[in-house]
Every structure is written in structure tokens, then in C-alpha cells.
Amino acid sequence: MGKALLLRRALLALPHSLSQEAVVEPEEEDPGSEQGRWFGYHAGQTLFHVLQVVLGYLLMLAVMSYNAWIFLGAILGSTLGYFL
């Protein structure tokens, strides 16, 4: 996210024409709104990671029951999920 912001600021600093008058400083955004967006994005990623870990451990528990049908169901579900 930092690289994209840096690129955006660099592109905004480029002049629209070759005249010196077109060179203006880009307006600064409110740092509070950027921090709020970053927090929401990071919180969403964290919750998604927790969900993946919990489902992974539940799947491992099911497969370790040594039931062939549960194992085949887990493999089929994983294959279908990846395909979709």
C-alpha cells in the first residue's frame, strides 16, 4: 500500500504541460482517514487468517479420524474450492 501511495504522489507531482506554471504540490490527504483504511484492511486480513487457521485445524481433525470417506470428502472439497 505504501508503494502505491508513493507512485500516486509522484504522478500527481508531474506537470500537466511543459510550462513551469503547471508544477504544483499535491494536496496532502488527511492522515487519519488513511490510518483508518489501513486498520480496516489489516483487521479484515487478520480475521480471514484466523478463519483459515481454524478451518485448517478442523479439517486436520476430521482427516485424522482415519475415515476414508471423510478424507475423500476433504480432498474433493479442497479441489472444488480451488477450482471455483
CNS distance restraints for C-alpha pairs under 8 A (distance, minus, plus):
assign (resid   1 and name CA) (resid   5 and name CA) 6.38 0.50 0.50
assign (resid   2 and name CA) (resid   6 and name CA) 6.16 0.50 0.50
assign (resid   3 and name CA) (resid   7 and name CA) 6.10 0.50 0.50
assign (resid   4 and name CA) (resid   8 and name CA) 6.08 0.50 0.50
assign (resid   5 and name CA) (resid   9 and name CA) 6.19 0.50 0.50
assign (resid   6 and name CA) (resid  10 and name CA) 6.18 0.50 0.50
assign (resid   7 and name CA) (resid  11 and name CA) 6.13 0.50 0.50
assign (resid   8 and name CA) (resid  12 and name CA) 6.14 0.50 0.50
assign (resid   9 and name CA) (resid  13 and name CA) 6.19 0.50 0.50
assign (resid   9 and name CA) (resid  26 and name CA) 6.82 0.50 0.50
assign (resid  10 and name CA) (resid  14 and name CA) 6.63 0.50 0.50
assign (resid  12 and name CA) (resid  26 and name CA) 5.95 0.50 0.50
assign (resid  13 and name CA) (resid  23 and name CA) 6.85 0.50 0.50
assign (resid  13 and name CA) (resid  24 and name CA) 6.62 0.50 0.50
assign (resid  13 and name CA) (resid  25 and name CA) 6.18 0.50 0.50
assign (resid  13 and name CA) (resid  26 and name CA) 6.04 0.50 0.50
assign (resid  14 and name CA) (resid  23 and name CA) 6.86 0.50 0.50
assign (resid  15 and name CA) (resid  19 and name CA) 7.76 0.50 0.50
assign (resid  15 and name CA) (resid  20 and name CA) 7.86 0.50 0.50
assign (resid  15 and name CA) (resid  22 and name CA) 5.20 0.50 0.50
assign (resid  15 and name CA) (resid  23 and name CA) 4.92 0.50 0.50
assign (resid  15 and name CA) (resid  24 and name CA) 7.53 0.50 0.50
assign (resid  16 and name CA) (resid  22 and name CA) 6.03 0.50 0.50
assign (resid  16 and name CA) (resid  23 and name CA) 7.72 0.50 0.50
assign (resid  17 and name CA) (resid  22 and name CA) 6.29 0.50 0.50
assign (resid  18 and name CA) (resid  22 and name CA) 7.53 0.50 0.50
assign (resid  19 and name CA) (resid  23 and name CA) 7.83 0.50 0.50
assign (resid  29 and name CA) (resid  33 and name CA) 7.91 0.50 0.50
assign (resid  29 and name CA) (resid  34 and name CA) 7.79 0.50 0.50
assign (resid  30 and name CA) (resid  34 and name CA) 6.88 0.50 0.50
assign (resid  31 and name CA) (resid  35 and name CA) 6.22 0.50 0.50
assign (resid  32 and name CA) (resid  36 and name CA) 6.16 0.50 0.50
assign (resid  33 and name CA) (resid  37 and name CA) 6.23 0.50 0.50
assign (resid  34 and name CA) (resid  38 and name CA) 6.17 0.50 0.50
assign (resid  35 and name CA) (resid  39 and name CA) 6.09 0.50 0.50
assign (resid  36 and name CA) (resid  40 and name CA) 6.24 0.50 0.50
assign (resid  37 and name CA) (resid  41 and name CA) 6.15 0.50 0.50
assign (resid  38 and name CA) (resid  42 and name CA) 6.02 0.50 0.50
assign (resid  39 and name CA) (resid  43 and name CA) 5.95 0.50 0.50
assign (resid  40 and name CA) (resid  44 and name CA) 6.11 0.50 0.50
assign (resid  41 and name CA) (resid  45 and name CA) 6.28 0.50 0.50
assign (resid  42 and name CA) (resid  46 and name CA) 6.13 0.50 0.50
assign (resid  43 and name CA) (resid  47 and name CA) 6.22 0.50 0.50
assign (resid  44 and name CA) (resid  48 and name CA) 6.18 0.50 0.50
assign (resid  45 and name CA) (resid  49 and name CA) 6.14 0.50 0.50
assign (resid  46 and name CA) (resid  50 and name CA) 6.27 0.50 0.50
assign (resid  47 and name CA) (resid  51 and name CA) 6.21 0.50 0.50
assign (resid  48 and name CA) (resid  52 and name CA) 6.25 0.50 0.50
assign (resid  49 and name CA) (resid  53 and name CA) 6.23 0.50 0.50
assign (resid  50 and name CA) (resid  54 and name CA) 6.12 0.50 0.50
assign (resid  51 and name CA) (resid  55 and name CA) 6.10 0.50 0.50
assign (resid  52 and name CA) (resid  56 and name CA) 5.96 0.50 0.50
assign (resid  53 and name CA) (resid  57 and name CA) 6.23 0.50 0.50
assign (resid  54 and name CA) (resid  58 and name CA) 6.21 0.50 0.50
assign (resid  55 and name CA) (resid  59 and name CA) 6.01 0.50 0.50
assign (resid  56 and name CA) (resid  60 and name CA) 6.14 0.50 0.50
assign (resid  57 and name CA) (resid  61 and name CA) 6.15 0.50 0.50
assign (resid  58 and name CA) (resid  62 and name CA) 6.25 0.50 0.50
assign (resid  59 and name CA) (resid  63 and name CA) 6.18 0.50 0.50
assign (resid  59 and name CA) (resid  74 and name CA) 7.20 0.50 0.50
assign (resid  60 and name CA) (resid  64 and name CA) 6.03 0.50 0.50
assign (resid  61 and name CA) (resid  65 and name CA) 6.64 0.50 0.50
assign (resid  62 and name CA) (resid  70 and name CA) 6.75 0.50 0.50
assign (resid  62 and name CA) (resid  71 and name CA) 7.56 0.50 0.50
assign (resid  63 and name CA) (resid  67 and name CA) 6.93 0.50 0.50
assign (resid  63 and name CA) (resid  70 and name CA) 6.28 0.50 0.50
assign (resid  63 and name CA) (resid  71 and name CA) 5.12 0.50 0.50
assign (resid  63 and name CA) (resid  74 and name CA) 7.44 0.50 0.50
assign (resid  66 and name CA) (resid  70 and name CA) 7.99 0.50 0.50
assign (resid  66 and name CA) (resid  71 and name CA) 7.41 0.50 0.50
assign (resid  67 and name CA) (resid  71 and name CA) 6.28 0.50 0.50
assign (resid  68 and name CA) (resid  72 and name CA) 6.11 0.50 0.50
assign (resid  69 and name CA) (resid  73 and name CA) 6.01 0.50 0.50
assign (resid  70 and name CA) (resid  74 and name CA) 6.12 0.50 0.50
assign (resid  71 and name CA) (resid  75 and name CA) 6.32 0.50 0.50
assign (resid  72 and name CA) (resid  76 and name CA) 6.02 0.50 0.50
assign (resid  73 and name CA) (resid  77 and name CA) 5.90 0.50 0.50
assign (resid  74 and name CA) (resid  78 and name CA) 6.01 0.50 0.50
assign (resid  75 and name CA) (resid  79 and name CA) 6.13 0.50 0.50
assign (resid  76 and name CA) (resid  80 and name CA) 6.11 0.50 0.50
assign (resid  77 and name CA) (resid  81 and name CA) 5.89 0.50 0.50
assign (resid  78 and name CA) (resid  82 and name CA) 6.12 0.50 0.50
assign (resid  79 and name CA) (resid  83 and name CA) 6.15 0.50 0.50
assign (resid  80 and name CA) (resid  84 and name CA) 6.11 0.50 0.50
